[in-house]
Amino acid sequence: MSLHAAWVWHTTLQHDHVEPAAFAGMRDATAVQGFLDSLGSDICGKIFVDATNPLTAFPGLEVLWNGTSGGELLHAALPNSQVYKAFNTIGDNILGQPDAIGTPISMMFAGPDGSGKDAVSNLIADVGFEPCYVGPIRYARNLEAIAELWIHLGVPPAGFTPVSMGRDFAFNVVKKAS
């Protein structure tokens, strides 16, 4: 089973199970159709990893929200495939060096609880992150919101906050030791 990535950065694209398909964002039905047209006809049953964030123009860079996430739009357009949202909540500087901040980084991902979940989890681990499954593709909307927060904190003057954390940070999932 092969994985397709919608705009996963260069380090992820080097993974031997990923067939990259670059696209800037799943912001509406037209964008999704443009992405699908770029793939050709042999897409049934494939696993797709959507790393896009549907954003407004700079400097706002707000998630475009109409009640459905970009990941959900892609999932609806690919009913015979497995769509996951991942790699969208941190900057490309960290995607290229997952150990850059000196601690293991969680990579939250959403999508169906099926055979593709293990493949995506393995891809995330192989790239150097700690996989953290958060639930079905419905939660792509939450991952896109986390991405908006990361962008606003890490890319000044984007967004509406005077707070800048620089680009070398990540949101981590921390669990109590059992």
N, C-alpha and C positions, 0 to 999 in steps of 0.2 A: 504494500500500500504506500503510495507516495503522498507527500505533503506539498501543498502549494502555499506560498506566502504572498500576501498582499502587502507590499512595501515593508519587508523586514530588512533591516540594515545589513551592511556588508558581512559582519561576522556570522550572522545567522544564515545568510545566503550561502556561505561556504559549507554548511552542513550537508552531508552526502545524501540526505533524504529529502531535501527541499528543492523544489523546482520554482524559482522565483518568478513572480509576475508583478512588476513594479506598477504602482498606482497610488495616486496622491490622497485619496480619501473616499470613504463610502458615505457621502453626505446626502444623497438622494437617489431616486430610482434611475435617473439618467447616468449618474456616476457609476452605479452598480452595473448598469447595462454596458457601459463603456468597458469596464473591467472584464465582464463576462465575454464580450466580443473579442477581447485580446487573448482569451484562453484557447479558443478553438472549440471543437465539438467533443473531445474526449475528457469530459470532466465529471461524468456520473460516477459516484462512489468515492471520489477523492476526498482528502482531508485538506481543508483550507485554514490557514492561520492569518487572521486579519490583524495587522499591526497599525492600522490607520486610526487617525482621530479626525472626525469631521469638524473642522474649525472655521470660524469667521476669519476675516482678513486681519492682518497686523494693524494696529497694536492690540486689539481686543482679544483675539485668539480664544474666543469662547466656543464651547462645544455647541454645535447646531443641534437644537433639541426640538423635535416635533412629536415626542412620545415614543420614538423608536430609535435605537442606537444604530450606528453604522454597521456593527456586527450583526444585529438583527435583520437589517435590510439585506445584507449579503446572504444570511441564512435563508431568508424567505425566497431569494432568487435562486438558491441552490438546494432545492428540497431533497434531492437524491445524493447529497454530499454531506460531509460533516464539517461545520464551520466553528472555529474557535477564535476567541479574541485573546491576544497575548502580545508581549513585547511593545506595548504602547504607553506604558506608565513611567518610563524613564527616558533620559536623553540618549542620543546616539553616541555621545562620548562614553557613556557607561555600557551601552550595548557592545561597543567595540572592546571594552576591557571590564568584564564583570567583577574583577577583583580590585578595581581602581580605588575604591573607598576603604579598603582594608578589612571588610567584613563580608560574609556571605549575604547576597541580596536575594530577597524573595521576588519571584516573578509570578504574579497572580494571573490566572487564565480562566476563561469561561467557555463553555461549550457542552455538547452532549456527553452524558455519562455512558460512553460506549467504548468500542475498540480503539477509536481515535484518541481518546483521552490519554491512554498510556503512551501512544506515539508522540503526542504533543508534550507530555510530561518528560519523556526521554529526550526530546529535542531541546527543551528548556534546560534540562540538567547537562546535556552534552555541550551546550553553549557556555555553561558555567554559572547558571542561576539555580536557586532552590525553587522547584515547582510548587505552586500553591493553588490547587483547584478550588474555585469559589462557587461553582454551580453552573447551571445551564446558561445558554447564550443570552438570556434575559439580563444577566449581570454584566454584559458588555457595556451597558449604559453606565454602570457604576465605575467600571474601569476607565471609560472615556472621561468621566468626571474627575477621577483621580489624575488622569493625564492633564486635564485642564489646570488643576491645582499645581502639578509639577511644573508645567510650562510657565504659569504666572509667577511662581516662586523662583524659577531658575533662569528665566529669560527676560530680564528687565529691558524695556519698560512695558512688556506685555501684561495685559490684564489690568487690574484695578487696585492692586496692593502695593504699598511702598516697601514691602518686605522683599528682600532678595537673599536667597540662600546660596547663590552661585549654582553652577551646573553639576557639581560633584556631590550629589545626595540622592537618596532613594527612599521610598516608603517600604518598610519591612513588616512582614507578618511575624509577630513574636508570640509564641505559645508558652504557657506555663509548663515547666518540666513535670513529667508524671512520675 
